[in-house]
Structures are given as structure tokens and as C-alpha cells.
Amino acid sequence: MNLFKKNYFSLDGNEDKRKSDRRRKRNEPSIPDGMWIKCNTCKSIIYKKEVTEYKLCPSCGAHFRMSPEERINITCDEGSFIEFDSNMKPKNPMRYPGYNEVIEKAQKKSGISEAVVTGHGKIDGYEAVFAVMDSHFMMGSMGSVVGEKVTRAVEYATGYRLPLIIFTTSGGARMQEGIMSLMQMAKVSSALARHNEAGLLYITVLTDPTTGGVTASFAMLGDIILSEPKALIGFAGQRVIQATIHQKLPEGFQRAEFQLEHGFVDRIVPRTKLRDELAVILKLHSM
């Protein structure tokens, strides 16, 4: 026996467990980041390459959130989309602390300058003006630039007598811009009223989630209101409502299917069929 051999032990008794954890981690296969994603609906772990351009869960068909670029690619005729106001960027009108840094981070994450992309494109040869919101940019919150870009798109559609299609997704008004954000609700709604007075078509496509000031203004003003399946659509959150009325809300409350049943949505259209549905509507209104 070597009486002078150094022996190490753990006072907390966890040394063996730590060694076992290190051994297990060494033996685990190394999986590169980004190869797998998890569906929040069915909790399946999905190989990313199984997800097609429509961004649907292959297990349960849940609709994953899309970027404006992805949305435009599956909706508009190839090469037909011309973007408006791509360099318009927000400022900090209320001098909100840290807001500039938040904006810079959102721009790097999303690859766009603000939470909406607007432009002129075609669906099956039929011209339309588009506004596509992005939930990856500060949860699609509506600030002064979002309102200005959408308003300009509406006015362009009115001026050239074109139908307007807005894909909505938003957490509501952007609190960092205070009253400047809330003003956009009235500004966009006024532009839409002039578009309506000109006898022109306005279609909204509600995607998950569409809430807050966007729901309370232009999202629900469409002549035809479509929605993707299971999209969250509402104004205040469920916890706020329950705390106010002191009642348990119905199953599926604020989901697209609930809104369809109660007359707030005209039709629920799966993403794979949405382009064809929009093409038919544009064709009927062009006659």
C-alpha cells in the first residue's frame, strides 16, 4: 500500500456524480446548432430540412412564424415584388433609455430596418400592394415608422387604384414611442378610409399573433379578413381579461377558429392554399 499516495474526495459527496456527468457528455454525439427545431404545439423535435418553404410542422401541421421575405416568396409571383421605403429607420422621439440599442439588435436579428416590409407585387399576374409585418422585429410592435410605411403603402394603392393586402402579426403598439406609436392607429385607419371611399379592395391576413393596437385598428378593417389556422387574434391578453371580468374564458378563446365562429374572421385558410385563395379574390374583384 502506498501510504503517501494523494487521495481526493468531495465533502458534498457529489464528486462521483460530476465525473459521471463529464463522462456522459464526452460520449454524447455532437449535434451542430440549428439542425433541429422544436414544435411548440405538438412538442416534436424536427429535423430542420424536413420543414418546407411553407414552414409547417411535418408532425401536426402547425404554422411556424415566417419572415417577410419568406412570406413574399410563397405569395408573390417570382421577381414581381418591388419594395418601398426599405431604408426608413426609427428614431427615439421619447428619448427612451436603451431604445436605440434595442432597435439595432432587432435590425441585426431580422435583417430588416423595421417591423414591416411594404411593396408592389403580383399574385398570378394580378397586381396588388403588400404590407408584411415581422414578429421577429420587436414582436412586430407598431412604432412611428411601421405606421408611416403602412400609410404610404395604403396611399400608393389608393393613388394607383390597386387592391391592398396586409399580413398582420404584432404584439401591439410600441411602448418606447409612447403617444407617437398610438397615433399610428388613427393615421393608418384614416388612409384606409380614403382607400375604401375610392371603392378599392382591402384584404387582411391575420397571422400568429395579431394583438393590441394593430388588432384595434387596421387588422380588423379589411373588406375580407382571412386568417391562418390557430392564429392568436385579440386585443388584451387572456390573463388581463380574466383578472378584469373574474371569469374563466372559453376553450380556444382568441384563436382564429373562435373568431371565425363569432364573426370576426371571414375564412381560415391554411398557408399552402393562401396564395391560390388570394389569386381568386383578386381575379373576382378585377372583373
C-alpha positions, 0 to 999 in steps of 0.5 A, a space after each residue: 500500500 502506498 501510504 503517501 499516495 494523494 487521495 481526493 474526495 468531495 465533502 458534498 459527496 457529489 464528486 462521483 456524480 460530476 465525473 459521471 456527468 463529464 463522462 456522459 457528455 464526452 460520449 454524447 454525439 455532437 449535434 451542430 446548432 440549428 439542425 433541429 427545431 422544436 414544435 411548440 404545439 405538438 412538442 416534436 423535435 424536427 429535423 430542420 430540412 424536413 420543414 418546407 418553404 411553407 414552414 409547417 410542422 411535418 408532425 401536426 401541421 402547425 404554422 411556424 412564424 415566417 419572415 417577410 421575405 419568406 412570406 413574399 416568396 410563397 405569395 408573390 409571383 417570382 421577381 414581381 415584388 418591388 419594395 418601398 421605403 426599405 431604408 426608413 429607420 426609427 428614431 427615439 422621439 421619447 428619448 427612451 433609455 436603451 431604445 436605440 440599442 434595442 432597435 439595432 439588435 432587432 435590425 441585426 436579428 431580422 435583417 430588416 430596418 423595421 417591423 414591416 416590409 411594404 411593396 408592389 407585387 403580383 399574385 398570378 399576374 394580378 397586381 396588388 400592394 403588400 404590407 408584411 409585418 415581422 414578429 421577429 422585429 420587436 414582436 412586430 410592435 407598431 412604432 412611428 415608422 411601421 405606421 408611416 410605411 403602412 400609410 404610404 403603402 395604403 396611399 400608393 394603392 389608393 393613388 394607383 387604384 390597386 387592391 391592398 393586402 396586409 399580413 398582420 402579426 404584432 404584439 401591439 403598439 410600441 411602448 418606447 414611442 409612447 403617444 407617437 406609436 398610438 397615433 399610428 392607429 388613427 393615421 393608418 385607419 384614416 388612409 384606409 378610409 380614403 382607400 375604401 371611399 375610392 371603392 378599392 379592395 382591402 384584404 387582411 391576413 391575420 397571422 400568429 399573433 395579431 394583438 393590441 393596437 394593430 388588432 384595434 385598428 387596421 387588422 380588423 378593417 379589411 373588406 375580407 379578413 382571412 386568417 391562418 389556422 390557430 392564429 392568436 387574434 385579440 386585443 388584451 391578453 387572456 390573463 388581463 381579461 380574466 383578472 378584469 371580468 373574474 371569469 374563466 374564458 372559453 376553450 380556444 378563446 382568441 384563436 382564429 377558429 373562435 373568431 371565425 365562429 363569432 364573426 370576426 374572421 371571414 375564412 381560415 385558410 391554411 398557408 399552402 392554399 393562401 396564395 391560390 385563395 388570394 389569386 381568386 379574390 383578386 381575379 373576382 374583384 378585377 372583373 
